[in-house]
């Protein structure tokens, strides 16, 4: 179980994501799709096309 401070937000990208993207590619998605700063300290989650990963 994770214990996060109340200031940390969790963002979930519900659109299927190509999980072969590098960290740079996922960082670009955070900036372009979620309109967030990937270095903000918040958590960003992604799902693959079958929602199995």
Residue frames as a rotation matrix with the C-alpha (Angstrom) as fourth column:
UNK 1
0.586 0.810 0.000 0.00
0.810 -0.586 0.000 0.00
0.000 0.000 -1.000 0.00
UNK 2
-0.350 -0.677 0.647 1.29
0.651 -0.672 -0.351 3.44
0.673 0.298 0.677 -0.89
UNK 3
0.345 0.375 -0.861 1.29
0.851 -0.512 0.118 6.20
-0.397 -0.773 -0.495 1.65
UNK 4
-0.319 -0.396 0.861 1.29
0.796 -0.605 0.016 9.52
0.515 0.690 0.508 -0.19
UNK 5
-0.798 0.058 -0.599 1.09
0.358 -0.754 -0.550 13.02
-0.484 -0.654 0.582 1.22
UNK 6
0.177 0.984 -0.024 -2.20
0.593 -0.126 -0.795 14.84
-0.785 0.127 -0.606 0.52
UNK 7
0.166 -0.159 -0.973 -0.43
-0.482 -0.874 0.060 17.19
-0.860 0.460 -0.221 -1.89
UNK 8
-0.863 -0.504 0.016 0.33
-0.261 0.473 0.841 14.36
-0.432 0.722 -0.541 -4.37
UNK 9
0.235 0.932 -0.277 -2.26
-0.768 0.004 -0.640 13.90
-0.595 0.363 0.717 -7.09
UNK 10
-0.540 -0.309 0.783 -2.69
0.172 0.870 0.462 10.75
-0.824 0.384 -0.417 -9.20
UNK 11
-0.024 0.465 -0.885 -3.50
-0.869 -0.448 -0.212 11.27
-0.495 0.764 0.415 -12.88
UNK 12
-0.227 0.040 0.973 -4.83
0.244 0.970 0.017 8.41
-0.943 0.241 -0.230 -15.01
UNK 13
-0.540 0.028 -0.841 -4.60
-0.781 -0.388 0.489 8.57
-0.313 0.921 0.231 -18.79
UNK 14
0.070 0.707 0.703 -7.61
-0.291 0.689 -0.664 6.50
-0.954 -0.158 0.254 -19.87
UNK 15
0.709 0.113 -0.696 -6.74
-0.703 0.038 -0.710 6.50
-0.053 0.993 0.106 -23.56
UNK 16
0.874 -0.419 0.245 -4.81
0.403 0.908 0.116 3.39
-0.271 -0.003 0.963 -24.62
UNK 17
0.606 -0.755 -0.249 -1.09
-0.723 -0.654 0.222 4.09
-0.330 0.045 -0.943 -24.62
UNK 18
0.705 -0.500 -0.504 1.64
-0.078 0.651 -0.755 2.36
0.705 0.571 0.420 -26.60
UNK 19
0.950 -0.275 0.147 3.64
-0.133 0.069 0.989 0.94
-0.282 -0.959 0.029 -23.69
UNK 20
0.439 -0.842 0.314 6.74
0.898 0.415 -0.142 0.66
-0.011 0.344 0.939 -25.90
UNK 21
0.708 -0.171 0.685 7.23
0.043 -0.958 -0.283 4.41
0.705 0.230 -0.671 -25.58
UNK 22
-0.345 -0.869 -0.355 10.35
0.629 0.066 -0.774 5.48
0.696 -0.491 0.524 -23.76
UNK 23
-0.135 0.239 -0.962 10.22
0.903 -0.371 -0.219 7.65
-0.409 -0.897 -0.166 -20.66
UNK 24
-0.889 -0.222 -0.402 10.64
0.052 -0.918 0.393 10.61
-0.456 0.328 0.827 -22.99
UNK 25
-0.759 0.650 0.034 7.56
0.097 0.061 0.993 9.56
0.643 0.758 -0.109 -24.95
UNK 26
0.003 0.767 -0.642 5.46
0.917 0.254 0.307 9.16
0.399 -0.590 -0.702 -21.80
UNK 27
-0.460 -0.261 -0.849 6.77
0.631 -0.769 -0.106 12.51
-0.625 -0.584 0.518 -20.55
UNK 28
-0.994 0.099 -0.041 5.58
-0.096 -0.656 0.748 14.11
0.047 0.748 0.662 -23.80
UNK 29
-0.357 0.918 -0.174 2.14
0.495 0.344 0.798 12.54
0.792 0.199 -0.577 -23.30
UNK 30
-0.094 0.279 -0.956 1.90
0.972 -0.181 -0.148 14.01
-0.214 -0.943 -0.254 -19.81
UNK 31
-0.723 -0.267 -0.638 2.67
0.214 -0.964 0.161 17.43
-0.657 -0.020 0.753 -21.22
UNK 32
-0.941 0.290 -0.174 0.47
-0.279 -0.374 0.885 17.27
0.192 0.881 0.433 -24.33
UNK 33
-0.360 0.854 -0.376 -2.53
0.285 0.484 0.827 15.15
0.888 0.190 -0.418 -23.26
UNK 34
0.161 0.427 -0.890 -2.78
0.952 0.170 0.253 15.72
0.259 -0.888 -0.379 -19.52
UNK 35
0.377 -0.074 0.923 -1.42
0.133 -0.982 -0.133 19.30
0.917 0.173 -0.360 -19.67
UNK 36
0.996 -0.091 0.005 0.70
-0.010 -0.053 0.999 18.68
-0.090 -0.994 -0.054 -16.57
UNK 37
0.283 -0.959 0.028 4.34
-0.901 -0.275 -0.334 19.04
0.328 0.069 -0.942 -15.58
UNK 38
0.640 -0.010 -0.768 5.88
-0.007 1.000 -0.019 15.54
0.768 0.017 0.640 -15.47
UNK 39
-0.399 -0.865 -0.305 8.40
0.431 0.116 -0.895 16.74
0.809 -0.488 0.327 -12.86
UNK 40
-0.016 0.517 0.856 5.76
-0.523 -0.734 0.433 18.10
0.852 -0.440 0.282 -10.46
UNK 41
-0.856 -0.305 0.417 5.98
-0.513 0.410 -0.754 15.16
0.059 -0.859 -0.508 -8.05
UNK 42
0.159 0.962 0.223 2.52
-0.874 0.243 -0.422 13.86
-0.460 -0.128 0.879 -8.95
UNK 43
-0.560 -0.286 0.777 1.92
-0.024 0.944 0.329 10.31
-0.828 0.165 -0.536 -10.20
UNK 44
-0.042 0.489 -0.871 0.91
-0.967 -0.239 -0.087 9.55
-0.251 0.839 0.483 -13.78
UNK 45
-0.375 -0.012 0.927 -0.51
-0.063 0.998 -0.013 6.21
-0.925 -0.063 -0.375 -14.86
UNK 46
-0.319 0.202 -0.926 -1.16
-0.945 -0.147 0.293 4.79
-0.077 0.968 0.237 -18.32
UNK 47
0.195 0.397 0.897 -2.99
-0.233 0.907 -0.351 1.71
-0.953 -0.140 0.269 -19.66
UNK 48
-0.879 -0.476 -0.004 -2.24
-0.147 0.263 0.953 -0.37
-0.453 0.839 -0.302 -22.72
UNK 49
-0.648 0.622 -0.439 -4.74
-0.667 -0.185 0.722 -1.14
0.368 0.761 0.535 -25.46
UNK 50
-0.207 0.571 -0.794 -6.13
0.143 0.821 0.553 -4.23
0.968 0.001 -0.251 -23.75
UNK 51
0.314 0.242 0.918 -6.08
-0.742 -0.540 0.397 -2.62
0.592 -0.806 0.010 -20.30
UNK 52
0.853 -0.073 -0.517 -3.98
0.275 0.904 0.326 -5.52
0.444 -0.421 0.791 -19.03
UNK 53
-0.080 -0.931 -0.356 -0.91
0.981 -0.010 -0.194 -3.43
0.177 -0.365 0.914 -18.16
